[in-house]
Amino acid sequence: MTMLDLDSKIIAWLQEDIGSGDITSLATVPETATAHAIIHAKDTGILAGIEIAQRVFTLLDPTIKFTAQLEDGAELTPASVIATIDGKARTLLSGERLALNLLQHLSGVATRTHKLAAIAAPFGAKLVDTRKTTPGLRLLDKYAVKVGGGANHRLGLYDAILIKDNHIQVAGGIKEALDRAHAYASHMTKIEIEVEDIAGVKEALEGGADVIMLDNMAPAKMAEAVKLIDHRAIVEASGGIDETTLAAAAQSGVDIISVGALTHSVKALDISMDIGEIK
């Protein structure tokens, strides 16, 4: 995402929130009042989105002084000061909610990713995200995953072929789907296919898949599939994997573990902004 693309999104989000004007601030805050504010954590986690929060305020008013005290990837505690902001009080109040929404959500993604990546790492498995992101936030969500120590799966439908159960159903089977994919793809395009059992693994190998996704398999079956594949394809585990099941999946020997919950149902990190000195 370019800075121009990001700015256009932030401007649209500000317009959604402020509309024709922040009537509470207009009604209660003197136009000439300036203030000092502190953004701080109220929870333990990993920071993500600090430059995006800064852009919210500077797009509202270029004279705002936003000073980041921490960088993305920093470990937060309930006492961590993330940034200080100085400028027009109305601007600080009008930008507060959007800046915090983004910081809280992205830091939540980074925090959850950091926790799960640490579980997978000792087994040599890489933790990746999915396309289960909030529309409009995909690139930011995927950025936060990387901040948390994870990696990105495909960005969209355009950059890799991933044949799932419904594609297989429509194509007429695993072999047919892979044959069609190979005929369509360039030499630069990876082809992944989702399978549900060992018979599907064998078909995927015979069909020349680059990546084989083991969908909702028990860990013992994953280990059997890994042994059968024997490095002839990259092996990905997927489907309902969380803190309680990730270690067993990683221990099976898979290369990649994809977790949609990194982005689609993450808990926002508790981050607040407090106004201090009024001038």
C-alpha positions in Angstrom: 0.0 0.0 0.0 1.4 3.4 -1.0 1.3 6.4 1.3 -1.3 7.9 -1.2 -3.5 4.8 -0.9 -3.2 4.9 2.9 -4.0 8.6 3.1 -7.1 8.1 0.9 -8.4 5.4 3.3 -7.7 7.5 6.4 -9.5 10.5 4.9 -12.5 8.3 4.1 -12.5 6.9 7.6 -12.3 10.4 9.1 -15.1 11.6 6.9 -17.2 8.6 8.1 -16.7 9.6 11.7 -16.6 13.4 11.6 -19.0 14.0 8.7 -20.0 17.7 8.6 -18.2 18.3 11.9 -17.4 17.0 15.4 -20.3 18.9 17.1 -19.4 17.9 20.6 -15.9 19.4 20.3 -17.3 22.4 18.4 -19.8 23.0 21.1 -17.6 22.5 24.2 -14.0 23.3 23.2 -12.8 26.8 22.5 -11.5 27.2 19.0 -8.1 28.5 20.1 -7.5 25.9 22.9 -4.4 23.8 22.5 -3.6 20.6 24.5 -1.0 18.0 25.3 -2.1 14.3 25.1 -0.6 11.0 25.9 -1.4 7.7 24.1 -0.6 4.8 26.5 -1.1 1.1 26.8 -3.4 -0.4 29.4 -2.5 -4.0 28.5 0.4 -6.2 27.7 1.1 -6.9 24.0 2.9 -5.9 20.8 2.6 -2.4 19.3 1.6 -2.1 15.6 0.3 0.9 13.7 2.0 3.9 15.3 2.8 5.6 12.0 -0.8 5.1 10.9 -2.1 6.7 14.1 0.3 9.6 13.5 -1.1 10.1 10.0 -4.6 10.3 11.3 -3.8 13.5 13.3 -1.4 15.1 10.7 -4.0 14.7 7.9 -6.5 16.5 10.2 -4.0 19.2 10.9 -0.4 19.4 9.6 0.6 21.6 12.5 0.0 18.8 15.0 3.1 17.6 16.8 3.0 13.8 17.1 6.0 12.3 18.9 6.2 8.5 18.9 7.9 7.1 22.0 7.9 3.5 20.7 8.3 1.8 17.4 6.1 -1.0 15.9 7.1 -4.3 17.3 7.8 -2.9 20.8 6.6 -4.9 23.8 3.9 -3.0 25.7 3.0 -3.1 29.4 0.1 -1.3 31.1 2.5 1.6 31.9 3.9 2.0 28.4 3.7 5.5 26.9 3.3 5.1 23.1 3.2 8.7 21.9 2.6 12.3 22.9 0.6 14.7 20.9 0.5 18.5 21.0 -1.7 20.8 19.1 -5.3 22.1 18.7 -7.5 20.5 21.3 -10.4 20.1 18.8 -8.1 18.2 16.4 -6.9 15.9 19.1 -10.4 15.0 20.2 -11.7 14.6 16.6 -8.9 12.2 15.6 -8.8 10.2 18.9 -11.2 7.5 18.1 -10.0 6.6 14.6 -6.3 6.6 15.7 -7.1 4.4 18.7 -9.3 2.1 16.7 -6.5 1.4 14.3 -3.8 1.1 17.0 -5.9 -1.2 19.1 -6.9 -3.5 16.3 -3.5 -3.7 14.7 -1.7 -4.2 18.0 -4.2 -6.9 18.8 -3.3 -8.7 15.6 0.4 -8.3 16.3 -0.1 -9.5 19.8 -2.0 -12.7 18.9 0.4 -13.4 16.1 3.4 -13.0 18.4 1.9 -15.5 20.9 1.1 -18.2 18.2 4.4 -17.7 16.3 6.3 -18.4 19.5 4.5 -21.7 19.8 5.2 -22.8 16.2 8.9 -21.6 16.1 10.5 -24.5 18.1 9.2 -27.0 15.6 10.4 -25.0 12.5 6.9 -24.3 11.3 6.0 -20.8 9.9 2.8 -19.1 11.0 0.9 -17.3 8.3 -2.3 -15.4 8.0 -5.2 -15.9 5.5 -7.7 -13.8 3.4 -10.1 -13.7 6.4 -9.6 -9.9 6.9 -12.0 -7.0 7.4 -12.6 -5.4 3.9 -10.5 -2.4 3.5 -8.0 -3.5 6.2 -6.3 -6.4 4.5 -2.9 -4.8 3.9 -2.8 -3.2 7.3 -3.8 -6.5 8.9 -1.1 -8.4 7.0 1.4 -5.7 8.0 0.5 -6.2 11.7 0.9 -10.0 11.3 4.5 -9.4 10.1 5.1 -7.0 13.0 4.0 -9.8 15.4 6.5 -12.3 13.9 4.2 -14.1 11.4 4.3 -14.2 7.6 1.8 -13.5 4.9 -0.1 -16.0 2.8 -1.3 -14.8 -0.6 -2.5 -11.2 -0.6 -5.6 -11.9 -2.7 -7.1 -14.0 -5.4 -4.6 -12.6 -7.9 -1.2 -13.6 -6.7 -1.4 -17.4 -6.3 -3.6 -20.3 -7.3 -5.3 -22.0 -4.2 -7.6 -24.7 -5.2 -10.2 -25.3 -2.4 -13.0 -27.9 -2.0 -15.5 -25.9 -4.0 -13.1 -25.5 -6.9 -12.4 -29.2 -6.8 -16.2 -29.9 -6.8 -16.8 -27.7 -9.8 -13.8 -28.9 -11.7 -14.7 -32.5 -11.3 -11.9 -33.7 -8.9 -8.4 -33.1 -7.7 -6.7 -34.3 -10.9 -9.0 -32.3 -13.1 -8.5 -29.1 -11.0 -4.7 -29.5 -11.0 -4.6 -30.2 -14.8 -6.6 -27.0 -15.4 -4.5 -25.0 -13.1 -1.2 -26.1 -14.7 -2.6 -25.3 -18.1 -3.5 -21.8 -17.0 -0.6 -20.8 -14.8 2.7 -19.3 -15.9 6.0 -20.7 -14.7 6.0 -18.0 -12.0 2.7 -19.0 -10.4 2.5 -21.3 -7.4 -0.3 -23.9 -7.3 -1.7 -25.0 -3.9 -4.5 -27.4 -3.3 -6.6 -28.3 -0.3 -7.0 -31.9 0.7 -8.9 -33.6 3.5 -7.4 -37.1 3.6 -4.4 -39.3 2.6 -6.1 -40.3 -0.7 -6.3 -36.6 -1.5 -2.6 -36.1 -0.6 -1.6 -38.9 -3.1 -3.7 -37.3 -5.8 -2.2 -33.9 -5.2 1.3 -35.3 -5.4 0.5 -37.1 -8.6 -1.0 -33.9 -10.0 2.2 -31.9 -9.3 0.9 -29.4 -6.7 3.5 -27.0 -5.3 1.8 -26.7 -2.0 -0.5 -29.2 -0.3 -2.9 -27.8 2.3 -4.0 -30.4 4.9 -7.5 -29.2 5.9 -8.8 -30.0 9.3 -6.7 -33.1 9.7 -5.8 -34.6 13.1 -2.1 -34.3 14.0 -1.5 -38.0 13.5 -2.9 -37.8 10.0 -0.8 -34.7 9.4 2.4 -36.6 10.4 1.4 -39.4 8.0 0.9 -36.9 5.2 4.2 -35.2 5.8 6.0 -38.5 5.7 4.2 -39.4 2.4 4.9 -36.0 0.8 8.6 -36.3 1.8 9.6 -32.8 0.7 8.1 -33.1 -2.8 5.8 -30.2 -2.0 5.4 -27.6 0.7 3.0 -28.8 3.4 0.5 -26.4 5.0 -1.8 -27.2 7.9 -5.1 -25.3 8.2 -8.5 -25.3 9.8 -9.5 -24.4 13.3 -5.9 -24.2 14.7 -5.5 -22.1 17.8 -3.4 -21.8 21.0 -4.6 -25.3 22.2 -3.9 -27.2 19.0 -1.0 -25.3 17.3 1.9 -27.2 19.0 0.5 -30.6 18.0 0.1 -29.4 14.4 3.6 -27.9 14.3 5.1 -31.1 15.8 3.7 -33.1 12.9 6.4 -31.7 10.6 4.3 -29.3 8.4 6.1 -26.3 6.9 3.3 -23.8 7.2 0.4 -23.3 9.6 -2.3 -20.8 8.5 -4.6 -19.3 11.1 -7.5 -17.1 10.0 -8.2 -16.1 13.6 -5.0 -13.9 13.5 -7.2 -11.3 11.8 -10.8 -12.3 11.7 -11.6 -12.6 15.4 -8.7 -10.9 17.2 -9.2 -9.1 20.5 -8.2 -5.4 20.3 -5.4 -4.4 22.6 -6.5 -1.9 25.3 -4.9 1.5 24.4 -6.1 4.9 25.5 -5.5 8.6 25.0 -5.6 11.1 27.9 -5.6 14.9 27.6 -3.3 16.5 30.0 -2.3 20.2 30.0 -4.7 22.6 28.3 -3.3 25.9 27.0 
